[in-house]
Amino acid sequence: MGGADIGIVMAYSAGIMLIFMISWIFLKPLKFLGRLILNSILGALFLIIFNYFGQYTGVYIGVNEITALLIGILGIPGFIAILLIKLLI
């Protein structure tokens, strides 16, 4: 009777580990996608606020494919990089 109980416990343990491994495989890309969306929203918000106040100072960052991609991937550091490039050029 002791051998059957260990087999059942091992089967349940293997099933639980399989569930955790499958959920990790599927949740990893979702975390990356969520981070990308959060960076995009924060970067776009900073760009909108900066362009609103930039009209008074004369510094304006245009929105095109390159700036949207850079800000979307990097977020606030991408915005700072674009701002530094704009100020240096």
C-alpha positions as YAML, in Angstrom:
chain: A
units: angstrom
residues:
- id: 1
  name: MET
  ca: [0.00, 0.00, 0.00]
- id: 2
  name: GLY
  ca: [2.93, 2.35, 0.61]
- id: 3
  name: GLY
  ca: [4.23, 1.99, -2.96]
- id: 4
  name: ALA
  ca: [0.94, 3.03, -4.55]
- id: 5
  name: ASP
  ca: [0.71, 6.14, -2.42]
- id: 6
  name: ILE
  ca: [4.19, 7.27, -3.47]
- id: 7
  name: GLY
  ca: [3.29, 6.72, -7.12]
- id: 8
  name: ILE
  ca: [0.20, 8.90, -6.80]
- id: 9
  name: VAL
  ca: [2.17, 11.64, -5.03]
- id: 10
  name: MET
  ca: [4.84, 11.52, -7.75]
- id: 11
  name: ALA
  ca: [2.19, 11.74, -10.49]
- id: 12
  name: TYR
  ca: [0.54, 14.75, -8.86]
- id: 13
  name: SER
  ca: [3.95, 16.39, -8.35]
- id: 14
  name: ALA
  ca: [4.86, 15.85, -12.00]
- id: 15
  name: GLY
  ca: [1.49, 17.28, -13.07]
- id: 16
  name: ILE
  ca: [1.92, 20.36, -10.92]
- id: 17
  name: MET
  ca: [5.45, 20.93, -12.24]
- id: 18
  name: LEU
  ca: [4.17, 20.55, -15.81]
- id: 19
  name: ILE
  ca: [1.46, 23.15, -15.17]
- id: 20
  name: PHE
  ca: [4.07, 25.58, -13.78]
- id: 21
  name: MET
  ca: [6.41, 25.04, -16.73]
- id: 22
  name: ILE
  ca: [3.66, 25.56, -19.31]
- id: 23
  name: SER
  ca: [2.37, 28.68, -17.56]
- id: 24
  name: TRP
  ca: [5.93, 30.08, -17.41]
- id: 25
  name: ILE
  ca: [6.36, 29.50, -21.15]
- id: 26
  name: PHE
  ca: [3.16, 31.39, -21.93]
- id: 27
  name: LEU
  ca: [3.49, 34.19, -19.36]
- id: 28
  name: LYS
  ca: [7.05, 35.22, -20.26]
- id: 29
  name: PRO
  ca: [6.06, 36.82, -23.61]
- id: 30
  name: LEU
  ca: [3.06, 38.48, -21.96]
- id: 31
  name: LYS
  ca: [5.33, 40.17, -19.42]
- id: 32
  name: PHE
  ca: [7.51, 41.47, -22.27]
- id: 33
  name: LEU
  ca: [4.44, 42.71, -24.14]
- id: 34
  name: GLY
  ca: [3.10, 44.42, -21.03]
- id: 35
  name: ARG
  ca: [6.43, 46.13, -20.43]
- id: 36
  name: LEU
  ca: [6.54, 47.27, -24.06]
- id: 37
  name: ILE
  ca: [3.03, 48.72, -23.79]
- id: 38
  name: LEU
  ca: [3.87, 50.48, -20.52]
- id: 39
  name: ASN
  ca: [7.05, 51.97, -22.03]
- id: 40
  name: SER
  ca: [5.10, 53.13, -25.07]
- id: 41
  name: ILE
  ca: [2.43, 54.83, -22.97]
- id: 42
  name: LEU
  ca: [4.93, 56.56, -20.68]
- id: 43
  name: GLY
  ca: [7.14, 57.65, -23.57]
- id: 44
  name: ALA
  ca: [4.19, 59.00, -25.55]
- id: 45
  name: LEU
  ca: [2.93, 60.85, -22.48]
- id: 46
  name: PHE
  ca: [6.33, 62.47, -21.95]
- id: 47
  name: LEU
  ca: [6.50, 63.37, -25.65]
- id: 48
  name: ILE
  ca: [3.06, 64.99, -25.59]
- id: 49
  name: ILE
  ca: [3.83, 66.96, -22.43]
- id: 50
  name: PHE
  ca: [7.23, 68.02, -23.75]
- id: 51
  name: ASN
  ca: [5.83, 69.13, -27.10]
- id: 52
  name: TYR
  ca: [3.08, 71.09, -25.33]
- id: 53
  name: PHE
  ca: [5.60, 73.03, -23.26]
- id: 54
  name: GLY
  ca: [8.17, 72.98, -26.05]
- id: 55
  name: GLN
  ca: [6.09, 75.31, -28.18]
- id: 56
  name: TYR
  ca: [6.91, 78.07, -25.69]
- id: 57
  name: THR
  ca: [10.65, 77.35, -25.66]
- id: 58
  name: GLY
  ca: [11.05, 76.57, -29.36]
- id: 59
  name: VAL
  ca: [12.25, 72.99, -28.83]
- id: 60
  name: TYR
  ca: [9.92, 70.54, -30.52]
- id: 61
  name: ILE
  ca: [10.37, 66.80, -31.14]
- id: 62
  name: GLY
  ca: [8.56, 65.65, -34.24]
- id: 63
  name: VAL
  ca: [6.56, 62.43, -34.13]
- id: 64
  name: ASN
  ca: [7.50, 60.02, -36.91]
- id: 65
  name: GLU
  ca: [8.20, 56.31, -37.28]
- id: 66
  name: ILE
  ca: [11.72, 56.47, -35.85]
- id: 67
  name: THR
  ca: [10.84, 58.49, -32.76]
- id: 68
  name: ALA
  ca: [7.71, 56.40, -32.12]
- id: 69
  name: LEU
  ca: [9.70, 53.16, -32.41]
- id: 70
  name: LEU
  ca: [12.54, 54.38, -30.20]
- id: 71
  name: ILE
  ca: [10.22, 55.74, -27.53]
- id: 72
  name: GLY
  ca: [8.01, 52.65, -27.77]
- id: 73
  name: ILE
  ca: [10.89, 50.26, -27.16]
- id: 74
  name: LEU
  ca: [12.92, 52.26, -24.66]
- id: 75
  name: GLY
  ca: [10.26, 54.42, -23.02]
- id: 76
  name: ILE
  ca: [11.54, 57.35, -20.99]
- id: 77
  name: PRO
  ca: [15.25, 56.64, -21.70]
- id: 78
  name: GLY
  ca: [14.37, 56.69, -25.42]
- id: 79
  name: PHE
  ca: [12.69, 60.05, -24.96]
- id: 80
  name: ILE
  ca: [15.77, 61.39, -23.17]
- id: 81
  name: ALA
  ca: [18.02, 60.06, -25.95]
- id: 82
  name: ILE
  ca: [15.91, 61.78, -28.63]
- id: 83
  name: LEU
  ca: [15.90, 64.99, -26.59]
- id: 84
  name: LEU
  ca: [19.69, 64.94, -26.22]
- id: 85
  name: ILE
  ca: [20.13, 64.30, -29.96]
- id: 86
  name: LYS
  ca: [17.74, 67.15, -30.73]
- id: 87
  name: LEU
  ca: [19.58, 69.55, -28.41]
- id: 88
  name: LEU
  ca: [23.02, 68.58, -29.73]
- id: 89
  name: ILE
  ca: [22.09, 68.95, -33.41]
...
